[in-house]
């Protein structure tokens, strides 16, 4: 019903003995999945694999990335290996005492094939990446696809530690999408972007995963989340849907004797965390019976009008302004100490004074001003635990990076058109913009997180001014939410396009969220979504994880690992439960508050995960 056998097959050439050659091109269109250009297939066996690119746990734990033989021109195989290394380390706690691969999770060597393509949702200017991993041990009797959109703004491998680690060792295929964000940066000075295989290419040389429409005076670096002019978040559900359809087509090609693979004979489970969690909930709205169950971890989801619900842009811009000051009102023992705490506290005090001068907090002393900022955040729904966890986002200046990107995305601005004057570029030591080098540019696709600054790309703030340099830009960003004028209207219209609807009637949905999530507070996101879905009679369940924050990778920092529990074990456990539901072994589990805890000064032990993780 959801796939046409003749239209979905990849060329038989790709299934021949020549398949052992890497990156075999294929030009047959796959319109149902939105794929209109060339696809490619690569084989990963004999020292390589799908889950770790041959690195294994020890290689993933190595703090230095896999080297490029030629740093200015890495091969596609080198880029893939490094992208997998980077995305594992950006999502999972792989520290030696963290327990990954021993107490929970899997880094099994899984040989198989990858099918990659660019797909475009109707009406979009730019494509999104789709990639399907088909293990050699795919269970054709129990056909299973796990669709895993990237978290944050990561590239196409951004959910490998989420969906891949659970699905591939079980014989399921995995479909990934960068959901219109990702690491396909574009060097506006050199006119170079990235091809399907991750290699750097000039405009016109071959099809690029992102080719922006820059303003006349634009220079520096453009990236897909900010500059696609598509507002990709509005289409995250459709990105997930297209990735699932591409997976069915890839399975037709991988196992032609068992085709067709359709939604009627192949189980499809969607799982994601953070923005990926929001994406699978948006896919749950689509009434096409393609997806059989959904697991959403710490989802960025906004249900307009639901009690307590707030858009990411609203609460992030509030946090960016007030939280640096408010944290001074929390006792130091209440905070997981951010890196360089001694250096940032004077900046927090300066923020308090600047806010007072703007009339945004009250008080004549830093202590009184901090108490005023703290009280405002508490009144608008921030819990003490969430504020403490949010210290990480303040310490890493994450709020500002998110807001500059999302303002551009929501307003569909081209490079050089940001309403608050932000742009992105390589930088000199004095922070002035400069052209990127070939070595810097070559590693963006594999190494970047999808939102600069980082990996040689800086955030250029045209409004920097003493005494609190970043405040003028932040005030401009906040005014795009609560101010007037055409730019504010444009950004708010983009946000309106991201509102979540109800999941399809009868679709099993399990939402998992940490109580201490300081980036995507559950009170603004998952809790209102669950309440709205329940009120409409949808079978949605909610697991709240005590001492769960947003970034498992931060648990490698001793202060964070001591205090917080990893979230991935609970996401894997939720996948186990929904698989049991689909197998008819159990009913959808009840709501739960999982009494998990941090590891203290020792190593992770299974008992800290609570009863839900077995």
C-alpha positions as CSV (number, residue, x, y, z in Angstrom):
1,X,0.0,0.0,0.0
2,X,2.9,2.4,0.8
3,X,5.4,1.3,-1.8
4,X,5.4,0.5,-5.5
5,X,7.7,-2.5,-6.2
6,X,8.8,-1.4,-9.6
7,X,9.4,2.2,-8.6
8,X,11.3,1.5,-5.4
9,X,13.9,-0.9,-6.6
10,X,17.5,0.3,-6.8
11,X,19.3,-0.7,-10.0
12,X,20.2,-4.4,-10.2
13,X,23.7,-3.3,-11.0
14,X,24.1,-2.2,-7.4
15,X,23.3,-5.7,-6.2
16,X,25.9,-7.4,-8.4
17,X,29.4,-8.4,-7.5
18,X,30.5,-4.9,-8.3
19,X,28.7,-3.8,-5.1
20,X,31.9,-4.4,-3.2
21,X,33.3,-1.2,-4.7
22,X,32.6,1.8,-2.5
23,X,30.1,4.6,-3.4
24,X,28.6,3.0,-6.5
25,X,26.3,5.7,-8.1
26,X,22.7,5.0,-9.0
27,X,20.5,7.5,-10.9
28,X,17.1,5.8,-10.8
29,X,14.6,8.1,-9.1
30,X,12.6,7.1,-6.0
31,X,9.8,9.7,-6.0
32,X,7.9,8.2,-3.1
33,X,10.8,8.9,-0.8
34,X,11.5,12.3,-2.4
35,X,14.8,11.1,-3.9
36,X,15.3,12.6,-7.4
37,X,19.1,12.5,-7.8
38,X,21.8,9.9,-7.7
39,X,22.0,7.4,-4.8
40,X,25.0,5.4,-3.6
41,X,25.7,2.1,-1.9
42,X,28.7,1.3,0.1
43,X,29.7,-2.0,1.7
44,X,31.2,-2.2,5.2
45,X,32.8,-5.5,6.1
46,X,36.2,-7.0,6.8
47,X,37.5,-4.5,9.4
48,X,34.8,-2.0,8.8
49,X,31.2,-2.2,10.0
50,X,27.9,-0.2,10.3
51,X,27.9,0.7,13.9
52,X,31.4,1.8,14.7
53,X,33.2,2.0,11.2
54,X,35.6,-0.6,12.5
55,X,36.7,1.4,15.5
56,X,35.0,-0.7,18.2
57,X,34.5,0.6,21.7
58,X,38.2,1.3,22.2
59,X,38.4,3.4,19.0
60,X,35.3,5.4,19.9
61,X,36.7,6.1,23.3
62,X,40.0,7.5,21.9
63,X,39.9,11.2,22.5
64,X,41.5,12.1,19.2
65,X,39.6,11.6,16.0
66,X,40.7,9.1,13.3
67,X,43.3,10.8,11.1
68,X,43.0,11.8,7.5
69,X,45.9,10.7,5.3
70,X,45.6,14.1,3.5
71,X,44.0,16.6,5.8
72,X,43.0,18.8,2.9
73,X,41.4,16.0,0.9
74,X,40.1,13.1,3.0
75,X,38.6,10.1,1.3
76,X,34.9,9.3,1.7
77,X,35.8,6.3,3.8
78,X,37.9,8.5,6.1
79,X,35.1,11.1,6.4
80,X,32.5,8.4,7.2
81,X,34.7,6.9,9.9
82,X,35.3,10.2,11.5
83,X,31.7,11.3,11.3
84,X,30.6,8.1,13.1
85,X,33.4,8.7,15.7
86,X,32.2,12.3,16.2
87,X,28.5,11.5,16.5
88,X,29.0,8.7,19.0
89,X,31.1,11.0,21.2
90,X,28.6,13.9,20.8
91,X,25.7,11.8,22.1
92,X,26.9,9.0,24.4
93,X,29.0,8.9,27.6
94,X,31.9,6.8,26.4
95,X,34.1,7.5,29.4
96,X,35.8,4.4,30.8
97,X,33.7,4.6,34.0
98,X,30.5,5.4,32.1
99,X,29.3,1.9,31.5
100,X,28.5,2.2,27.8
101,X,28.9,-1.1,26.0
102,X,29.2,-3.1,29.2
103,X,26.2,-2.2,31.4
104,X,24.0,-0.8,28.6
105,X,24.1,-0.2,24.9
106,X,26.0,-2.0,22.1
107,X,29.0,-1.4,19.9
108,X,28.8,-4.8,18.3
109,X,30.6,-5.2,14.9
110,X,27.7,-5.3,12.4
111,X,28.7,-5.8,8.8
112,X,26.4,-4.7,6.1
113,X,25.6,-2.1,3.4
114,X,24.6,1.6,3.4
115,X,22.2,3.2,1.0
116,X,22.5,7.0,0.8
117,X,20.6,9.7,-1.1
118,X,19.3,13.3,-1.0
119,X,15.6,13.6,-0.6
120,X,13.4,16.7,-0.8
121,X,10.0,17.3,0.7
122,X,7.5,19.0,-1.6
123,X,8.0,22.8,-1.7
124,X,11.5,22.8,-0.1
125,X,14.4,24.6,-1.7
126,X,17.1,22.3,-0.2
127,X,17.3,18.5,0.3
128,X,17.8,16.5,3.4
129,X,20.1,13.5,3.7
130,X,18.6,10.0,4.1
131,X,20.8,7.0,4.8
132,X,19.8,3.4,5.4
133,X,22.0,0.8,7.1
134,X,21.1,-2.8,6.2
135,X,22.9,-5.4,8.3
136,X,24.0,-8.6,6.6
137,X,22.1,-10.4,9.4
138,X,18.9,-8.5,8.6
139,X,16.0,-10.8,9.8
140,X,13.8,-11.3,6.7
141,X,11.3,-13.3,8.7
142,X,10.8,-10.4,11.3
143,X,11.2,-7.4,9.0
144,X,12.1,-4.3,11.0
145,X,13.1,-0.8,10.3
146,X,14.0,1.8,13.0
147,X,13.8,5.4,11.7
148,X,16.2,7.6,13.7
149,X,16.4,11.4,12.9
150,X,19.4,13.2,14.2
151,X,19.4,15.0,17.5
152,X,20.1,18.7,17.6
153,X,21.3,19.9,14.2
154,X,23.7,17.0,13.7
155,X,24.5,15.3,10.4
156,X,23.0,12.1,9.0
157,X,24.9,9.9,11.5
158,X,23.6,12.0,14.4
159,X,21.3,9.2,15.8
160,X,23.7,6.3,15.4
161,X,24.1,5.9,19.2
162,X,20.3,6.1,19.6
163,X,18.7,4.1,16.8
164,X,21.6,2.2,15.4
165,X,22.9,0.9,18.7
166,X,19.6,-0.7,19.5
167,X,18.4,-1.8,16.1
168,X,21.5,-3.1,14.2
169,X,22.5,-5.9,16.7
170,X,18.9,-7.1,16.6
171,X,18.9,-7.6,12.8
172,X,16.8,-4.5,12.0
173,X,17.7,-1.9,9.3
174,X,18.1,1.7,10.4
175,X,17.0,4.8,8.4
176,X,18.6,8.1,9.3
177,X,17.9,11.6,8.3
178,X,19.5,14.9,9.1
179,X,16.0,16.4,8.9
180,X,17.1,19.4,6.8
181,X,19.8,20.5,9.3
182,X,23.1,18.7,9.5
183,X,26.8,19.5,8.7
184,X,26.6,20.4,5.0
185,X,28.2,23.8,5.5
186,X,28.9,26.0,2.5
187,X,32.0,28.1,2.1
188,X,30.7,31.3,0.6
189,X,34.1,32.7,-0.1
190,X,35.3,29.6,-2.0
191,X,32.0,28.6,-3.4
192,X,32.3,25.0,-2.0
193,X,29.9,22.7,-0.3
194,X,29.6,19.0,0.2
195,X,28.7,16.1,-2.1
196,X,26.7,13.1,-1.2
197,X,29.8,11.2,0.0
198,X,30.8,14.0,2.3
199,X,33.7,15.3,0.2
200,X,34.2,19.0,-0.5
201,X,33.0,20.0,-4.0
202,X,32.6,23.3,-5.9
203,X,29.2,24.6,-7.1
204,X,28.6,23.0,-10.5
205,X,31.0,20.1,-10.1
206,X,28.4,17.7,-8.7
207,X,25.1,17.8,-6.8
208,X,25.6,19.4,-3.4
209,X,23.7,18.5,-0.2
210,X,23.3,22.3,0.4
211,X,23.8,25.2,-2.0
212,X,22.5,28.4,-0.5
213,X,21.2,31.5,-2.2
214,X,23.5,34.1,-0.6
215,X,22.8,37.8,-0.4
216,X,25.1,39.9,-2.6
217,X,27.5,41.0,0.2
218,X,27.5,37.7,2.0
219,X,30.8,36.0,2.9
220,X,32.0,33.5,5.4
221,X,30.1,30.3,6.0
222,X,26.5,29.3,5.5
223,X,24.9,26.1,7.0
224,X,21.7,24.3,6.2
225,X,19.7,24.8,9.4
226,X,20.1,28.5,9.4
227,X,20.3,29.3,5.7
228,X,18.2,26.8,3.7
229,X,15.3,29.3,3.7
230,X,13.0,26.3,4.2
231,X,12.4,26.5,8.0
232,X,13.2,22.8,8.2
233,X,11.7,22.3,11.6
234,X,8.2,22.7,10.1
235,X,8.9,19.6,8.0
236,X,10.6,17.3,10.4
237,X,7.8,14.8,10.4
238,X,7.9,14.6,6.6
239,X,11.7,14.1,6.7
240,X,11.2,11.1,9.0
241,X,8.4,9.8,6.7
242,X,10.7,10.0,3.6
243,X,13.5,8.3,5.4
244,X,11.2,5.4,6.3
245,X,10.0,5.1,2.7
246,X,13.6,5.2,1.5
247,X,14.4,2.3,3.9
248,X,11.7,0.2,2.4
249,X,13.1,0.9,-1.1
250,X,16.6,0.1,0.1
251,X,15.4,-3.3,1.5
252,X,13.8,-4.1,-1.9
253,X,17.2,-3.5,-3.4
254,X,19.1,-5.4,-0.7
255,X,16.9,-8.5,-0.8
256,X,15.1,-8.5,-4.2
257,X,14.0,-12.1,-3.7
258,X,12.0,-11.1,-0.7
259,X,10.6,-7.8,-2.1
260,X,8.4,-5.9,-1.9
261,X,9.0,-4.5,1.6
262,X,6.0,-2.4,2.6
263,X,4.4,-0.9,5.6
264,X,2.0,-3.8,5.7
265,X,4.8,-6.5,6.1
266,X,7.6,-4.5,7.7
267,X,7.6,-3.1,11.2
268,X,8.6,0.6,11.4
269,X,9.6,2.1,14.8
270,X,10.6,5.8,15.0
271,X,13.0,6.9,17.7
272,X,14.8,10.2,18.4
273,X,16.1,12.4,21.2
274,X,16.0,16.1,21.5
275,X,15.2,17.6,18.1
276,X,15.0,14.0,16.9
277,X,12.5,13.3,19.6
278,X,10.4,16.3,18.3
279,X,10.8,15.0,14.8
280,X,9.4,11.5,15.5
281,X,6.4,13.1,17.3
282,X,5.8,15.3,14.3
283,X,5.9,12.1,12.1
284,X,3.4,10.5,14.5
285,X,0.8,13.1,13.3
286,X,0.9,11.9,9.7
287,X,-2.1,9.7,8.9
288,X,-0.5,7.2,6.6
289,X,0.0,4.2,8.9
290,X,3.6,4.0,7.9
291,X,5.0,4.1,11.5
292,X,4.0,1.4,14.0
293,X,5.3,2.9,17.2
294,X,7.2,5.9,18.5
295,X,9.8,6.5,21.2
296,X,10.6,10.2,21.8
297,X,13.4,11.0,24.2
298,X,13.7,14.5,25.7
299,X,11.7,15.9,22.8
300,X,11.8,19.5,21.6
301,X,8.1,19.7,20.9
302,X,5.6,22.6,21.1
303,X,1.9,22.2,21.4
304,X,0.4,25.7,21.0
305,X,-2.2,26.5,23.6
306,X,-1.5,23.6,25.9
307,X,-1.1,24.6,29.5
308,X,2.5,25.2,30.3
309,X,3.7,24.8,26.7
310,X,6.4,27.2,25.5
311,X,8.2,27.4,22.2
312,X,11.9,26.7,22.2
313,X,12.7,30.2,20.9
314,X,10.7,31.7,23.8
315,X,12.3,29.9,26.7
316,X,15.8,29.9,25.1
317,X,15.8,33.7,24.6
318,X,14.5,34.2,28.2
319,X,17.3,31.9,29.5
320,X,20.0,33.5,27.4
321,X,19.1,36.9,29.0
322,X,18.4,36.0,32.6
323,X,20.0,32.7,33.4
324,X,23.6,34.0,33.6
325,X,22.5,36.4,36.3
326,X,20.1,34.0,38.0
327,X,22.7,31.4,38.6
328,X,24.5,33.7,41.0
329,X,21.5,33.3,43.3
330,X,22.0,29.5,43.5
331,X,24.5,28.3,46.0
332,X,27.6,26.9,44.3
333,X,26.9,23.4,45.7
334,X,23.6,23.4,43.8
335,X,25.4,23.6,40.5
336,X,27.3,21.0,38.5
337,X,30.3,23.3,38.2
338,X,30.7,24.4,34.6
339,X,34.1,24.5,33.0
340,X,36.0,27.7,33.9
341,X,33.5,28.6,36.7
342,X,35.8,31.1,38.3
343,X,36.2,32.9,34.9
344,X,32.5,33.1,34.1
345,X,31.2,34.4,37.4
346,X,32.4,37.9,36.8
347,X,30.6,37.8,33.4
348,X,27.5,36.7,35.2
349,X,27.7,39.6,37.6
350,X,28.2,42.0,34.6
351,X,25.0,40.6,33.1
352,X,23.1,41.3,36.3
353,X,24.3,45.0,36.2
354,X,23.4,45.3,32.5
355,X,20.0,43.8,33.0
356,X,19.3,46.2,35.9
357,X,20.4,49.1,33.6
358,X,17.9,47.9,31.0
359,X,15.1,47.7,33.7
360,X,14.9,43.9,33.3
361,X,15.8,43.1,36.9
362,X,15.5,44.9,40.2
363,X,18.0,45.5,42.9
364,X,21.0,47.7,43.7
365,X,23.5,44.9,44.3
366,X,24.6,41.8,42.3
367,X,23.0,39.6,44.9
368,X,19.6,41.4,44.7
369,X,19.7,41.5,40.9
370,X,20.5,37.8,40.8
371,X,17.6,37.1,43.1
372,X,15.3,39.1,40.8
373,X,16.4,37.2,37.7
374,X,16.0,33.9,39.6
375,X,12.5,34.8,40.7
376,X,11.5,35.7,37.2
377,X,12.6,32.3,35.8
378,X,10.9,30.4,38.6
379,X,7.7,32.3,38.0
380,X,7.8,31.4,34.3
381,X,8.1,27.7,34.9
382,X,11.8,26.9,35.4
383,X,12.4,24.4,38.3
384,X,15.4,24.6,40.5
385,X,16.8,21.3,39.1
386,X,16.4,22.5,35.6
387,X,18.1,25.8,36.3
388,X,21.0,24.0,37.9
389,X,21.4,21.8,34.8
390,X,21.1,24.9,32.6
391,X,24.4,26.1,33.9
392,X,26.0,24.0,31.2
393,X,24.2,25.8,28.4
394,X,25.2,29.1,30.0
395,X,28.8,28.1,30.4
396,X,29.2,27.0,26.8
397,X,27.3,30.0,25.4
398,X,24.9,27.5,23.9
399,X,21.7,29.6,24.2
400,X,23.1,32.4,21.9
401,X,24.3,29.9,19.3
402,X,20.9,28.2,19.2
403,X,19.0,31.5,19.0
404,X,21.1,33.0,16.2
405,X,20.6,29.9,14.2
406,X,16.9,29.4,14.8
407,X,16.0,33.1,14.2
408,X,17.6,32.8,10.8
409,X,15.8,29.4,10.1
410,X,12.3,30.6,11.3
411,X,12.6,33.8,9.3
412,X,13.9,31.9,6.2
413,X,16.7,34.4,5.9
414,X,19.5,34.0,3.3
415,X,23.2,34.4,4.3
416,X,23.9,38.0,5.1
417,X,20.3,38.8,5.9
418,X,20.1,38.0,9.6
419,X,17.8,40.5,11.3
420,X,20.2,40.9,14.3
421,X,23.3,41.0,12.1
422,X,24.8,37.6,13.0
423,X,26.9,35.7,10.6
424,X,29.3,32.9,10.6
425,X,32.9,32.7,9.5
426,X,36.4,31.3,10.2
427,X,38.2,33.7,12.5
428,X,41.6,35.1,13.3
429,X,43.0,35.1,16.8
430,X,41.5,38.6,17.4
431,X,38.1,37.1,16.4
432,X,37.9,39.0,13.1
433,X,36.5,37.1,10.2
434,X,38.7,35.5,7.6
435,X,38.5,32.9,4.8
436,X,38.5,29.3,5.8
437,X,41.5,27.1,4.8
438,X,41.1,23.9,2.8
439,X,42.0,21.8,5.9
440,X,39.4,23.5,8.0
441,X,36.7,23.1,5.3
442,X,37.5,19.5,4.6
443,X,36.6,18.4,8.2
444,X,33.3,20.3,8.6
445,X,31.1,17.6,7.3
446,X,32.6,14.9,9.6
447,X,33.4,16.9,12.7
448,X,30.8,19.7,13.1
449,X,27.6,19.6,15.3
450,X,25.5,21.4,12.8
451,X,25.3,24.7,14.8
452,X,28.4,26.8,15.0
453,X,30.5,28.0,16.8
454,X,32.9,25.1,16.6
455,X,35.2,23.2,14.2
456,X,36.8,26.3,12.9
457,X,33.6,28.3,12.4
458,X,32.8,31.2,14.7
459,X,29.7,33.2,15.4
460,X,30.2,36.8,14.3
461,X,28.1,39.2,16.5
462,X,27.9,42.6,14.9
463,X,26.4,44.2,18.0
464,X,29.1,43.4,20.5
465,X,29.5,46.3,22.9
466,X,30.8,46.9,26.4
467,X,30.1,46.4,29.3
468,X,28.2,43.2,28.5
469,X,29.3,42.4,25.0
470,X,26.7,39.8,24.0
471,X,23.7,41.5,25.6
472,X,22.8,43.9,22.7
473,X,22.5,41.0,20.2
474,X,20.5,38.9,22.7
475,X,18.1,41.8,23.2
476,X,17.6,41.9,19.5
477,X,17.0,38.1,19.4
478,X,14.5,38.3,22.2
479,X,12.6,41.1,20.5
480,X,12.0,38.8,17.5
481,X,9.7,36.8,19.9
482,X,8.0,39.5,21.9
483,X,8.6,42.7,19.8
484,X,7.0,44.3,16.8
485,X,7.9,44.9,13.2
486,X,8.2,42.8,10.1
487,X,11.2,40.7,11.2
488,X,9.4,39.7,14.5
489,X,6.3,38.9,12.5
490,X,8.4,36.8,10.1
491,X,10.2,34.8,12.8
492,X,6.9,34.2,14.8
493,X,5.3,33.0,11.6
494,X,8.1,30.5,11.2
495,X,7.6,29.3,14.8
496,X,3.9,28.9,14.2
497,X,4.7,26.4,11.4
498,X,6.4,24.1,13.9
499,X,3.4,23.5,16.2
500,X,2.9,19.8,16.9
501,X,-0.4,18.1,16.4
502,X,-1.9,14.9,17.9
503,X,-0.4,11.5,17.2
504,X,-2.4,9.2,14.9
505,X,-5.2,7.5,16.6
506,X,-4.1,4.1,18.1
507,X,-0.4,4.7,17.5
508,X,1.7,3.6,20.6
509,X,3.9,6.5,21.8
510,X,6.3,6.4,24.7
511,X,7.9,9.7,25.8
512,X,11.0,9.7,28.0
513,X,12.3,12.8,29.6
514,X,14.8,13.7,32.4
515,X,13.4,15.8,35.2
516,X,16.6,17.9,35.3
517,X,16.8,18.7,31.6
518,X,18.2,22.2,31.5
519,X,18.1,22.6,27.7
520,X,14.6,21.3,26.8
521,X,12.7,21.6,30.1
522,X,9.9,18.9,30.3
523,X,7.5,21.4,31.8
524,X,7.5,23.4,28.6
525,X,7.7,20.5,26.1
526,X,7.0,16.8,26.8
527,X,4.5,17.3,29.7
528,X,2.1,19.6,27.8
529,X,2.4,17.3,24.7
530,X,1.5,14.2,26.8
531,X,-1.4,16.0,28.5
532,X,-2.8,17.2,25.2
533,X,-2.5,13.8,23.6
534,X,-4.1,12.1,26.6
535,X,-7.0,14.6,26.6
536,X,-7.7,13.5,23.0
537,X,-7.6,9.8,23.9
538,X,-4.3,8.9,22.3
539,X,-2.3,6.0,23.8
540,X,0.7,8.0,25.0
541,X,2.8,7.0,28.0
542,X,5.3,9.2,29.9
543,X,8.5,8.2,31.7
544,X,10.1,10.8,33.8
545,X,13.7,10.0,34.8
546,X,15.0,11.5,38.0
547,X,18.4,13.1,37.7
548,X,18.2,12.9,34.0
549,X,19.6,15.9,32.1
550,X,20.0,16.6,28.4
551,X,23.5,15.7,27.4
552,X,24.8,12.2,28.1
553,X,28.2,13.2,26.6
554,X,28.6,15.8,29.4
555,X,28.6,12.9,32.0
556,X,32.2,12.3,31.0
557,X,32.9,15.5,33.1
558,X,33.2,14.3,36.7
559,X,30.9,16.9,38.2
560,X,28.1,15.9,35.8
561,X,28.6,12.2,35.9
562,X,28.5,12.3,39.7
563,X,25.2,14.1,39.7
564,X,23.2,12.9,36.7
565,X,22.1,9.6,35.1
566,X,22.5,8.8,31.4
567,X,19.3,9.0,29.4
568,X,20.2,6.5,26.6
569,X,19.6,3.4,28.9
570,X,16.0,4.6,29.4
571,X,15.5,5.3,25.6
572,X,16.7,1.7,24.9
573,X,14.4,0.3,27.6
574,X,11.5,2.2,26.0
575,X,12.3,0.7,22.6
576,X,12.3,-2.8,24.3
577,X,8.8,-2.1,25.7
578,X,7.3,-0.9,22.5
579,X,8.8,-3.9,20.6
580,X,7.1,-6.1,23.2
581,X,3.8,-4.3,22.5
582,X,4.1,-4.8,18.8
583,X,5.0,-8.5,19.4
584,X,1.8,-8.9,21.5
585,X,3.9,-9.8,24.5
586,X,2.8,-6.9,26.7
587,X,0.6,-3.9,26.9
588,X,2.0,-0.4,26.6
589,X,3.7,0.3,29.9
590,X,2.2,2.6,32.5
591,X,3.5,6.0,33.2
592,X,6.5,6.0,35.5
593,X,8.8,8.2,37.5
594,X,12.1,6.3,37.3
595,X,14.2,6.8,40.4
596,X,17.6,6.9,38.7
597,X,20.7,8.6,40.1
598,X,24.2,9.8,39.3
599,X,27.2,7.6,39.9
600,X,28.8,9.7,42.5
601,X,32.6,9.4,42.7
602,X,32.7,5.9,41.4
603,X,31.8,4.1,38.1
604,X,28.3,3.6,36.7
605,X,26.5,0.6,38.1
606,X,23.3,-1.0,36.8
607,X,21.4,-0.2,40.0
608,X,21.5,3.6,39.4
609,X,19.3,3.3,36.3
610,X,16.2,2.3,38.3
611,X,13.6,-0.4,37.8
612,X,12.7,0.4,34.2
613,X,16.0,-0.6,32.8
614,X,16.7,-4.4,32.9
